[in-house]
Amino acid sequence: MNDESPMTCPSCTSEMESGVVLGRAPGVKFKNRRSTAGDLGGIRLTKGFFNHSVEAWRCPSCATVVIPG
């Protein structure tokens, strides 16, 4: 993913592992809450045309996933 030093989990303070979050069109988005609009609107977290991805960190201890801004 990158050459940065490992990230510490914000939930349990274990060392996180780097990887990617994957999805398909129309991509993965962040919304403040669910709505009847589904995935319309929201902040797009992934990039790509058919297969979408974003770099992320995952904690193997508690499964917390962090997507850096």
C-alpha positions in Angstrom: 0.0 0.0 0.0 2.6 2.6 1.1 5.9 2.9 2.9 4.5 4.5 6.0 5.0 3.0 9.4 2.2 0.8 10.6 -0.9 2.5 12.0 -2.2 1.9 15.5 -5.8 0.9 15.8 -8.0 3.7 17.2 -10.3 1.1 18.9 -7.9 -1.4 20.6 -4.4 0.1 19.9 -3.1 -3.0 18.1 -1.0 -2.7 15.0 -3.0 -2.4 11.8 -2.2 -4.1 8.5 -2.4 -2.2 5.2 -4.6 -3.2 2.3 -7.5 -2.0 0.1 -11.3 -1.9 0.3 -12.8 -3.1 -3.0 -16.2 -2.6 -4.5 -18.1 -2.5 -7.8 -20.0 0.3 -9.6 -21.2 2.8 -8.5 -18.5 2.5 -5.8 -18.4 2.7 -2.0 -19.7 5.9 -0.4 -19.9 7.4 3.1 -23.3 8.8 4.3 -24.3 10.1 7.7 -27.2 7.7 7.8 -29.1 5.3 5.6 -32.0 6.6 3.5 -34.4 5.6 0.9 -32.0 7.1 -1.7 -29.6 4.2 -1.1 -26.2 5.0 -2.6 -27.3 8.2 -4.3 -25.4 11.1 -2.8 -22.8 10.7 -0.1 -19.1 11.1 -0.3 -17.4 8.7 -2.6 -14.5 6.8 -0.9 -13.3 4.7 -3.9 -11.8 5.4 -7.3 -12.1 3.4 -10.5 -14.5 2.9 -13.4 -15.7 -0.8 -13.1 -13.8 -2.1 -10.1 -13.5 0.4 -7.3 -10.8 0.5 -4.6 -9.4 2.7 -1.8 -6.3 2.2 0.3 -7.1 1.3 3.9 -5.8 -0.1 7.2 -7.5 -3.1 9.0 -7.0 -4.3 12.6 -6.6 -8.1 12.7 -7.6 -8.0 16.4 -10.9 -6.2 16.4 -11.6 -5.8 12.6 -11.8 -2.0 12.7 -11.1 -0.5 9.2 -9.6 3.0 8.7 -9.7 4.7 5.4 -7.2 7.6 5.5 -8.6 10.9 4.1 
